[in-house]
């Protein structure tokens, strides 16, 4: 299993390919599993939720504790508090409270999900290997012209240690994201059309998932 290595510097001259990179089939050759990817994405999104939604219960609503009127003789339904849910401004029963939405997912499963996402990109031809992610002048226009020649629409570029000038250039481009290898995740891989790994990131990733 091999992938073509692409050089950004050679993109403007038209000579895109600069060799081939052997890929580990145990990482990039797994079958597609939508159920695994779905569970992983839901796990990531649940962890990202703030969980700060909150309503006030009867005990938290500001108001008097006095009984509104006598229990009997008024011809009305008996009431014990004006802070009850049936009154305007009263509390909410069983409303949302501040909590974490995160749930457990084993490390083994998360590792399998990442391998599956990488395999999906490889099988669809959306996995690309880059010699290095650098831009000499750090300008977005320079990087945009290189990406246009390559035909990348919505790339996620992963590097072992992202170059500061490259990150600055990519930051001003729509649909282009740059992440360090420690931040690679299933959600971002699936969200982007192309997954671009530098040679350094690929070596680090294979060592991590082997």
trRosetta pair geometry for C-beta under 8 A, 3 or more apart (Angstrom, degrees):
i j d omega theta_ij theta_ji phi_ij phi_ji
1 22 7.1 94 78 -164 61 61
1 23 4.5 -70 113 66 105 99
1 24 7.7 -38 66 73 124 8
1 25 5.1 136 0 -77 137 86
1 28 6.1 176 137 89 147 115
1 29 5.8 -133 -62 -67 159 117
1 122 7.4 29 -179 175 126 138
2 20 4.6 13 177 175 126 121
2 21 6.5 147 -160 72 72 40
2 22 5.7 -42 -101 -99 79 49
2 23 6.5 170 -105 6 22 89
3 20 6.8 150 75 -159 33 72
3 21 5.0 -25 64 61 87 96
3 23 5.6 66 -11 -41 106 122
3 122 7.3 -90 -77 -130 121 96
3 127 6.1 -76 -118 110 143 100
3 128 7.1 177 175 -131 122 28
3 129 4.9 115 111 -10 120 117
4 16 8.0 46 144 120 130 98
4 17 5.0 -63 -170 -123 120 105
4 19 7.6 147 -157 91 57 38
4 20 5.9 -47 -103 -104 47 70
4 21 7.6 59 151 15 2 84
4 128 7.6 -31 74 -139 82 73
4 129 7.0 -178 92 43 38 98
5 17 6.9 92 66 -160 57 63
5 18 5.2 -72 100 71 100 78
5 19 4.6 -1 40 72 125 84
5 20 6.4 -159 -5 -93 90 14
5 21 5.3 102 -61 -30 100 103
5 129 4.8 -54 -105 99 64 110
5 130 7.4 128 -162 -119 69 10
5 131 6.0 79 169 -66 109 77
5 199 7.0 20 -131 -72 121 108
6 10 8.0 -143 -175 62 61 106
6 11 7.4 44 174 -76 103 99
6 16 5.3 -22 -134 171 95 87
6 17 6.5 -50 -94 -98 63 43
6 18 6.9 116 -130 17 17 91
6 128 5.9 -15 13 -179 130 111
6 129 6.8 140 16 80 76 55
6 130 5.6 -39 72 -104 86 61
6 131 7.2 -125 91 -13 38 82
6 150 6.9 80 175 -125 148 122
7 10 4.1 59 83 17 114 107
7 11 7.0 -155 97 -36 61 75
7 15 7.9 0 54 107 115 84
7 16 7.2 178 43 -165 68 39
7 18 4.6 48 -23 -12 115 142
7 130 7.5 119 -101 -159 30 66
7 131 4.6 11 -101 5 79 133
8 11 5.5 -33 -156 -7 39 121
8 130 6.7 27 -34 -156 95 114
8 131 7.4 -130 8 46 75 97
8 132 7.6 -93 19 78 110 60
8 133 7.2 88 -21 -121 143 44
8 134 7.2 -179 58 56 137 61
8 135 7.6 -77 135 -79 148 70
8 146 5.1 36 -164 178 91 146
8 150 8.0 -47 -113 -49 67 136
9 12 7.8 -59 175 21 36 97
9 131 8.0 -54 17 60 100 135
10 13 5.5 -65 -162 47 60 108
10 14 7.9 -72 160 60 79 30
10 15 4.5 -71 176 83 119 87
10 16 6.3 170 106 -102 104 25
10 18 6.4 135 20 -56 154 118
11 14 7.9 54 179 -64 31 19
11 16 5.9 46 -108 -106 65 81
11 146 4.7 94 72 -154 143 82
11 149 4.6 135 160 87 101 131
11 150 5.5 -47 -137 -55 134 92
12 145 7.0 32 -94 130 108 109
12 146 6.5 -64 -49 -100 90 75
12 149 6.2 -164 -89 -28 46 166
14 149 7.8 -116 -89 -172 51 127
15 18 7.5 76 140 -70 96 83
16 149 7.9 -170 -86 133 110 104
16 150 6.8 131 -129 -109 126 79
18 131 6.2 -6 69 -59 141 127
21 129 4.7 -36 20 73 147 177
21 199 7.0 -156 -103 -112 139 89
21 202 6.7 20 168 129 149 168
23 27 7.2 -121 173 71 89 100
23 28 4.4 -37 159 44 128 150
23 29 7.6 140 115 -40 110 93
23 122 6.8 167 149 -127 167 142
24 27 4.4 52 86 19 108 107
24 28 6.2 115 70 11 59 95
24 29 7.9 -124 122 2 48 102
24 206 5.3 132 -4 -136 135 114
24 209 8.0 168 79 90 143 106
24 210 6.8 -99 -153 -98 169 89
25 28 6.4 -77 -116 64 31 74
25 29 3.5 -8 -161 10 75 146
26 29 6.9 -3 -42 44 17 101
26 30 7.8 39 -175 -56 33 92
26 115 7.7 -52 141 -150 60 137
26 210 7.3 78 84 -131 130 59
27 30 7.7 -55 178 -17 14 104
27 115 5.3 -115 -147 -132 56 97
27 118 6.1 -21 155 94 84 144
27 119 7.5 -167 138 -62 41 89
27 205 7.5 131 177 135 152 98
27 206 6.2 -133 2 -115 164 74
27 209 5.1 97 -113 107 120 133
27 210 7.3 -54 -53 -81 122 56
28 115 7.8 -115 -62 -162 33 75
28 118 5.4 -83 -102 133 70 105
28 119 5.4 155 -166 -95 35 64
28 122 4.4 93 -177 -41 102 164
28 127 7.0 -164 -144 109 123 176
29 119 6.0 -110 5 -126 3 110
29 122 7.2 -71 -74 96 49 147
30 33 7.7 -46 141 -5 111 106
30 112 7.9 171 -156 -164 168 75
30 115 5.4 75 -2 135 146 103
30 116 5.4 -83 97 -98 133 60
30 119 4.1 -126 50 -46 77 165
31 116 7.9 -20 84 -129 46 92
31 119 7.3 0 20 133 8 147
32 116 7.0 106 -133 -172 39 95
32 119 7.0 -155 -75 106 59 107
32 120 5.3 84 -109 -96 97 94
32 123 6.8 -104 -51 50 106 156
33 36 4.0 43 109 14 120 114
33 37 6.5 151 93 -13 68 86
33 116 5.3 -66 39 -142 99 145
34 37 5.7 -60 -147 43 35 110
34 38 5.9 39 155 -26 69 107
35 38 5.7 -52 -144 33 29 113
35 39 6.5 27 158 -17 63 105
36 39 6.1 -57 -151 36 29 108
36 40 6.4 26 154 -17 64 110
36 109 7.5 -155 -147 -169 95 87
36 112 6.3 -90 -161 119 141 105
36 113 5.2 -163 156 -100 99 79
36 116 5.3 96 95 16 135 170
37 40 5.7 -59 -148 38 31 111
37 41 6.2 30 157 -19 67 107
37 113 6.3 140 -95 -153 46 93
37 116 6.1 -132 -62 110 90 126
37 117 6.2 121 -112 -77 106 87
37 120 7.5 21 -75 -27 145 152
37 186 6.3 -169 -141 -179 75 130
37 190 6.6 115 -172 -75 125 146
38 41 6.0 -56 -146 36 29 108
38 42 6.3 26 157 -16 64 109
39 42 5.8 -57 -147 39 29 111
39 43 6.3 35 152 -24 64 106
39 105 7.1 152 148 -122 103 130
39 109 7.5 -57 109 165 131 128
39 113 7.3 -124 77 -93 89 134
40 43 5.6 -52 -150 32 32 114
40 44 6.5 29 153 -16 64 104
40 105 7.3 137 -108 174 59 159
40 109 7.6 -166 -81 141 93 93
40 110 6.6 126 -124 -122 106 61
40 113 3.6 133 -69 -168 149 156
40 114 7.8 178 -153 -50 156 58
40 117 7.7 -107 84 -43 154 121
40 186 4.5 28 127 57 133 163
40 187 7.7 -148 126 -49 90 74
41 44 5.8 -54 -150 37 33 110
41 45 6.2 27 155 -14 67 108
41 186 6.2 -114 -69 111 71 113
41 187 5.3 120 -126 -93 79 83
41 190 6.9 -54 -84 45 126 149
42 45 5.8 -55 -141 41 31 108
42 46 6.1 35 157 -24 64 107
43 46 5.9 -55 -147 34 26 112
43 47 6.6 26 155 -18 61 106
43 103 6.8 -105 -122 66 79 87
43 105 4.6 -18 -120 -20 152 150
43 110 7.6 -112 97 -95 156 98
44 47 5.9 -57 -153 34 31 110
44 48 6.5 26 153 -19 65 109
44 185 6.3 117 -115 170 145 130
44 186 6.7 -164 -27 59 143 95
44 187 4.6 -132 96 -36 157 130
45 48 5.6 -57 -148 36 35 112
45 49 7.0 51 152 -38 64 93
45 187 7.1 141 -52 -105 81 141
46 49 5.9 -39 -158 7 36 116
46 101 4.6 -132 -167 126 81 100
46 102 5.6 136 126 -104 98 39
46 103 6.0 -12 123 11 157 89
47 101 7.5 -138 -70 84 22 85
47 102 4.7 53 -100 -103 69 101
49 101 4.3 10 66 34 136 140
51 98 6.1 91 135 -164 87 56
51 99 5.1 -108 -176 78 125 46
51 100 5.3 -128 -4 -98 172 28
51 101 5.3 -170 -76 -20 112 88
52 98 5.8 5 -130 -118 43 94
53 96 4.4 -3 114 118 110 143
53 97 8.0 33 95 46 71 5
53 98 7.5 170 61 -86 41 52
54 95 7.8 77 -179 123 36 112
54 96 6.4 -108 -90 104 25 85
54 97 5.9 43 -120 -137 77 40
54 98 5.3 -9 -75 -44 114 83
55 91 7.9 117 143 -170 97 66
55 92 4.1 -24 141 48 136 145
55 95 3.2 -57 57 141 132 153
55 96 6.0 92 1 49 96 68
55 97 7.7 -81 39 -74 67 57
56 60 4.0 -134 -158 94 93 116
56 61 5.2 124 130 -68 128 71
56 91 5.6 -105 116 -126 79 80
56 92 6.5 103 67 18 49 93
56 95 7.7 13 41 57 26 148
57 60 5.1 85 51 12 68 104
57 61 7.4 -121 99 -20 34 88
57 91 4.7 35 172 -171 31 133
57 92 6.6 -84 -95 60 45 61
57 93 7.4 74 -132 -98 83 40
57 95 7.1 -162 -74 32 70 107
58 61 6.1 -47 -148 16 32 113
58 81 6.8 82 -169 102 120 148
58 83 5.2 118 -157 123 76 105
58 84 6.3 7 -116 -104 123 43
58 85 7.1 -77 -72 -45 101 76
58 90 6.9 -9 -107 -180 79 89
58 91 3.7 -129 -69 23 47 151
58 93 7.8 17 -30 -77 100 76
59 91 7.3 49 13 -91 43 157
60 91 6.7 111 50 -113 80 115
61 83 4.4 164 80 -153 127 113
61 89 6.9 128 -166 150 128 75
61 90 6.2 -45 -92 -159 177 37
61 91 4.6 -127 -24 -65 125 84
63 81 7.9 107 104 176 123 94
63 82 5.7 -129 162 88 137 102
63 83 4.6 167 63 -73 135 104
63 89 7.2 126 -68 127 135 116
64 82 6.3 43 57 37 94 123
64 83 7.9 -170 61 -33 50 102
65 81 7.0 -33 -145 -121 48 104
66 82 8.0 14 69 0 73 111
67 70 7.8 75 124 -91 125 24
67 71 7.7 -36 176 -58 145 76
67 79 7.3 146 -166 101 74 75
67 80 6.1 -52 -119 -148 88 45
67 81 7.4 -64 -108 -73 50 48
68 79 4.8 1 32 92 128 126
68 81 7.5 134 -28 -143 94 8
68 82 5.5 117 -76 -62 107 92
69 74 5.5 48 136 -60 134 165
69 76 7.0 55 71 57 142 133
69 79 7.0 59 37 50 83 106
70 73 5.8 -11 102 51 134 105
70 74 5.9 149 63 -33 92 113
71 78 5.4 19 -153 -129 68 117
72 78 7.7 -13 -67 -88 53 110
76 79 7.6 -28 124 -9 114 105
79 82 7.5 58 153 -73 131 54
79 84 7.0 -136 -156 14 95 143
80 84 7.1 97 62 -54 79 129
81 84 5.0 126 79 -37 90 90
82 87 5.5 -96 -170 99 59 175
82 90 7.3 -141 148 -88 49 97
83 87 7.2 -87 -103 59 8 126
83 89 7.8 -73 -122 115 59 83
83 90 5.2 133 179 -133 37 76
83 91 5.8 45 159 -17 90 97
84 87 5.7 87 65 7 75 101
84 90 5.1 -29 87 -148 31 144
84 91 7.1 -56 -145 35 19 91
85 90 5.0 -171 -104 115 20 127
85 91 5.8 -66 -77 77 73 67
85 92 6.5 93 -118 -112 106 28
85 93 5.2 -47 -65 -20 152 102
86 90 6.6 24 45 29 34 162
87 90 4.3 106 63 -42 80 121
92 95 3.6 46 115 -42 126 134
105 109 5.5 -107 174 81 88 128
105 110 5.8 104 120 -58 110 96
106 109 4.5 94 62 5 87 102
106 110 7.0 -153 96 -5 47 85
107 110 5.6 -53 -146 37 34 112
107 111 6.3 38 154 -21 65 105
108 111 5.8 -55 -151 34 29 113
108 112 6.5 29 151 -18 63 107
109 112 5.6 -55 -150 37 34 112
109 113 6.3 36 152 -22 66 104
110 113 5.6 -50 -147 33 32 114
110 114 6.6 33 154 -19 63 103
111 114 5.9 -54 -152 34 31 110
111 115 6.6 30 151 -16 64 106
111 209 6.5 160 -164 -130 98 86
112 115 5.7 -55 -149 38 34 111
112 116 6.2 36 152 -22 67 106
113 116 5.5 -53 -147 35 32 114
113 117 6.4 33 154 -19 65 104
113 186 5.2 -41 141 -71 107 149
114 117 5.8 -51 -148 35 32 111
114 118 6.5 32 153 -17 63 106
114 184 7.2 86 -148 122 122 104
114 185 7.5 -81 -103 -139 102 34
114 186 5.8 -117 -91 -63 58 91
114 189 8.0 122 -142 -4 66 153
114 209 6.9 -135 100 -101 119 131
115 118 5.7 -57 -150 38 32 111
115 119 6.2 33 152 -21 66 108
115 209 6.1 150 -79 -170 99 138
116 119 5.6 -55 -147 36 31 113
116 120 6.5 36 153 -24 64 101
116 186 8.0 19 70 -120 91 120
117 120 5.7 -48 -149 29 32 113
117 121 6.8 30 153 -15 62 103
117 186 4.6 -172 -47 -129 153 81
117 189 4.5 91 158 94 129 145
117 190 6.1 -91 -138 -51 113 91
118 121 5.9 -56 -154 36 33 110
118 122 6.4 32 150 -18 66 108
118 127 7.0 65 -169 -100 68 137
118 189 7.1 -71 -70 -156 56 155
118 195 7.4 -138 -122 118 63 163
118 205 7.9 152 -104 163 151 138
119 122 5.5 -55 -146 38 34 112
119 123 6.1 31 157 -19 68 108
120 123 5.9 -56 -143 38 28 108
120 124 6.3 12 161 -5 63 112
120 190 7.7 19 85 -98 145 86
121 124 6.2 -66 -144 46 27 100
121 126 4.5 -94 -157 80 76 97
121 127 4.2 103 126 -59 102 92
121 189 6.5 -95 -45 179 133 107
121 195 4.5 -9 -157 22 159 131
122 125 7.8 37 180 -69 29 24
122 126 7.8 -88 -55 54 19 65
122 127 4.4 -17 -83 12 61 144
126 193 6.3 -130 -142 157 128 57
126 194 5.2 -143 -170 -113 86 52
126 195 6.0 75 128 15 92 83
127 195 5.2 -19 -108 72 64 104
127 197 7.2 -1 -169 5 88 109
128 155 7.9 -46 42 -131 131 119
128 194 6.1 4 5 -176 121 110
128 195 7.0 163 26 86 72 51
128 196 4.8 -22 74 -109 104 74
128 197 7.3 165 86 25 51 66
129 196 7.7 161 -93 -159 14 61
129 197 5.7 -29 -110 74 63 87
129 198 7.5 88 -167 -145 63 15
129 199 6.4 66 179 -77 105 67
129 202 6.0 0 -125 -49 107 149
130 133 5.8 60 115 -63 145 79
130 157 7.2 -1 9 -143 154 101
130 196 5.4 39 -23 176 121 105
130 197 6.9 179 21 88 83 33
130 198 4.9 -49 76 -98 95 61
130 199 7.3 -120 86 -22 48 70
131 198 7.3 -17 104 -149 19 81
131 199 6.1 1 -142 -14 36 118
132 159 7.9 62 -157 -127 59 118
132 163 7.9 70 164 -32 97 131
132 198 5.7 53 -117 -147 39 122
132 199 7.2 -46 -64 25 65 99
132 200 7.5 48 -106 -3 81 111
133 157 5.5 120 -113 168 147 130
133 159 4.8 -107 34 -72 131 131
133 162 6.7 -41 90 -134 131 71
133 163 6.1 -166 101 15 80 109
133 166 5.0 110 141 -176 89 163
133 178 7.1 156 156 -131 152 120
133 196 7.7 111 -82 126 119 121
133 198 5.3 -97 -14 -70 96 125
134 163 5.0 77 -104 -12 72 171
134 165 7.1 44 -159 72 69 110
134 166 5.5 -99 -117 -58 29 121
135 138 5.6 132 98 -82 107 31
135 139 6.9 -139 153 39 130 53
135 142 5.6 134 -160 96 116 123
135 143 5.1 -53 -90 -67 145 100
135 146 8.0 -151 -103 11 101 146
135 163 7.5 165 23 100 67 134
135 165 5.4 -139 70 127 84 103
135 166 5.0 135 9 -96 93 67
135 169 4.7 4 49 -4 161 160
136 142 7.6 -96 47 154 78 163
136 165 7.4 -25 169 129 8 154
137 142 5.7 119 53 -15 111 155
137 165 7.4 165 99 -176 20 131
138 164 7.8 -17 -111 112 125 72
138 165 3.4 -100 -86 -157 99 94
138 166 7.4 -95 -113 -49 67 29
138 168 5.0 15 -170 75 106 125
138 169 5.3 -154 -169 -50 44 99
139 142 4.6 89 73 3 97 104
139 143 7.1 -175 94 -2 54 85
139 169 5.9 38 84 -113 18 106
140 143 5.8 -61 -150 44 36 107
140 144 5.8 41 153 -27 71 109
140 169 4.9 170 -83 -162 49 66
140 170 7.5 161 -116 -67 82 16
140 171 7.7 -95 -87 60 113 61
140 172 4.0 -74 -80 76 151 119
140 173 5.5 176 -156 -52 106 88
141 144 5.6 -53 -142 34 29 114
141 145 6.5 30 158 -20 63 103
142 145 6.1 -57 -154 32 28 108
142 146 6.7 24 151 -15 62 107
142 169 6.7 -60 61 -142 94 141
143 146 5.7 -57 -151 37 36 111
143 147 6.2 31 155 -16 70 107
143 166 7.4 122 -94 -144 136 67
143 169 4.2 124 -14 146 140 128
143 170 6.2 -107 148 -72 163 65
143 173 6.5 -104 100 -41 118 145
143 176 7.8 136 137 159 126 169
144 147 5.9 -56 -145 40 30 108
144 148 6.2 36 154 -26 64 107
144 173 5.8 180 -83 -108 93 121
145 148 5.6 -51 -146 31 31 116
145 149 6.8 32 155 -18 62 102
146 149 6.0 -54 -156 32 32 110
146 150 6.6 25 150 -12 64 109
147 150 5.5 -59 -148 42 36 111
147 152 4.7 -77 -164 55 91 110
147 155 7.0 -135 -139 11 120 133
147 173 7.4 97 24 -170 157 157
147 176 7.0 -77 -101 -93 166 135
148 151 7.5 39 179 -72 31 34
152 155 4.3 -6 178 -40 130 122
152 176 8.0 73 122 -101 121 99
152 193 7.8 161 -166 82 67 110
152 194 5.2 -84 -139 30 95 156
152 196 7.4 -10 -121 -50 145 132
153 175 6.9 -48 145 134 60 146
153 193 5.0 7 70 52 107 154
153 194 7.0 131 42 -10 71 108
154 175 4.2 -81 -117 175 81 117
154 176 7.6 -143 -148 -72 43 48
154 192 5.0 -155 128 -149 93 71
154 193 4.2 96 55 10 96 101
154 194 6.7 150 76 18 53 80
155 175 7.7 87 26 133 52 85
155 176 5.9 14 61 -123 85 76
155 177 7.7 -156 104 40 56 64
155 192 6.2 56 -167 177 15 129
155 193 7.1 -57 -72 65 45 81
155 194 4.2 -32 -104 75 78 110
155 195 7.6 162 -155 -85 70 15
155 196 5.1 19 -171 -9 120 121
156 177 5.1 -12 -119 69 73 103
156 179 6.8 -1 -178 9 96 112
156 188 5.6 133 -130 151 150 99
156 189 6.5 -129 64 -104 156 44
156 191 7.6 92 -57 73 133 86
156 192 3.8 166 -27 31 104 164
156 194 7.0 -178 23 90 64 58
156 195 5.5 -16 63 -113 101 61
156 196 6.7 176 83 26 46 77
157 162 8.0 102 112 -113 103 109
157 170 6.9 -116 36 -114 134 159
157 176 7.2 12 -3 -173 112 87
157 177 7.1 -180 27 92 72 50
157 178 4.8 -23 72 -107 103 74
157 179 7.4 157 83 24 52 65
157 196 4.5 -21 -107 74 68 116
157 198 7.7 53 -178 -37 88 91
158 178 7.9 164 -84 -158 27 54
158 179 5.5 -23 -107 72 73 90
158 180 7.5 51 -157 163 71 12
158 181 5.8 85 173 -92 105 62
158 184 5.5 28 -124 -86 140 110
158 195 7.3 5 -3 -174 115 83
158 196 6.8 170 21 88 70 58
158 197 5.1 -16 65 -108 108 67
158 198 6.9 -137 95 10 61 79
158 201 4.6 148 121 -178 92 158
158 205 7.7 52 128 -56 142 133
159 162 4.5 122 61 -84 126 61
159 163 7.1 -57 138 -6 170 72
159 166 7.7 78 -20 90 159 148
159 178 6.9 -3 9 -168 108 99
159 179 7.9 160 28 83 65 43
159 180 6.6 -53 76 -117 69 49
159 181 7.0 -98 104 -40 26 84
159 198 4.7 39 -113 7 75 136
159 200 6.6 36 -165 71 70 111
159 201 5.2 -118 -132 -51 22 122
160 180 7.1 14 163 -158 21 79
160 181 5.1 -6 -112 -13 47 128
160 198 6.7 -98 -7 76 80 121
160 200 3.9 -82 -7 131 129 112
160 201 5.0 -153 -48 -75 67 61
160 203 7.8 -17 -71 59 130 92
160 204 5.1 132 -108 -16 103 146
161 180 6.5 16 -109 -127 36 107
161 200 7.6 -53 18 125 75 145
162 166 6.2 -129 -177 78 85 113
162 167 5.0 80 143 -60 126 112
162 178 5.2 106 -129 154 143 120
162 179 7.5 -173 -50 113 133 10
162 180 5.7 -105 -11 -77 99 74
163 166 4.0 74 72 10 103 112
163 167 6.7 -175 86 -12 52 83
164 167 5.8 -54 -147 35 30 111
164 168 6.4 31 154 -20 63 106
165 168 5.6 -53 -149 35 33 113
165 169 6.4 31 154 -18 65 105
166 169 5.8 -55 -149 36 32 109
166 170 6.2 24 156 -13 66 110
166 178 6.7 146 125 -116 98 161
167 170 5.9 -60 -142 42 29 106
167 171 6.2 44 155 -39 64 103
167 178 5.2 -137 -109 79 74 147
168 171 5.7 -46 -150 16 28 119
168 172 7.8 13 159 -8 55 101
169 172 6.9 -72 -171 34 33 99
169 173 7.3 21 144 -18 66 114
170 173 5.5 -65 -154 33 46 114
170 176 4.8 -123 -160 125 92 119
170 177 7.3 119 153 -129 124 10
170 178 4.8 99 82 -24 157 120
171 178 7.9 -66 -60 24 68 114
173 176 4.1 14 96 28 115 131
175 192 7.7 135 -180 -125 82 88
177 188 6.7 -111 100 -163 152 120
177 192 6.7 -123 35 -75 114 137
179 183 4.2 -125 -174 87 110 116
179 184 6.2 142 111 -75 132 56
179 188 6.7 84 -31 122 153 163
180 183 5.1 85 59 10 74 104
181 184 5.8 -18 -160 -18 46 114
181 201 4.7 -178 -81 -137 111 86
181 204 4.8 40 162 97 171 138
181 205 6.1 -134 -154 -62 117 85
181 208 7.8 167 155 -12 118 149
184 188 7.5 -127 -152 66 46 121
184 189 7.2 47 -173 -56 86 109
184 201 8.0 125 -56 -174 133 117
184 205 7.0 8 27 -105 166 116
185 188 5.3 80 67 17 88 100
185 189 6.9 -154 94 -11 42 93
186 189 5.6 -61 -147 36 31 114
186 190 6.2 20 162 -12 68 110
187 190 6.3 -66 -152 41 24 102
187 191 6.2 24 154 -25 63 114
188 191 5.4 -54 -140 34 33 116
188 192 6.4 16 167 -8 66 109
189 192 6.8 -74 -155 41 22 96
189 195 5.6 15 -144 -94 85 130
192 195 6.5 122 89 -73 115 65
197 201 4.7 -137 -164 91 82 116
197 202 4.6 101 137 -65 128 88
197 205 6.8 -63 -145 5 140 147
198 201 4.5 93 52 8 79 103
198 202 6.9 -142 92 -8 39 86
199 202 5.6 -52 -146 34 31 113
199 203 6.5 32 156 -18 64 104
200 203 6.0 -54 -151 35 30 109
200 204 6.4 27 153 -15 63 109
201 204 5.7 -58 -148 41 32 111
201 205 6.0 33 154 -23 67 110
202 205 5.7 -55 -143 37 29 112
202 206 6.3 25 160 -16 64 106
203 206 6.1 -56 -145 37 28 106
203 207 6.4 27 156 -17 62 109
204 207 5.8 -59 -150 38 29 111
204 208 6.3 27 153 -20 64 111
205 208 5.6 -59 -147 37 30 112
205 209 6.1 1 164 3 67 113
206 209 6.3 -66 -133 51 28 92
206 210 5.7 48 164 -51 65 103
207 210 6.1 -33 -135 5 23 118
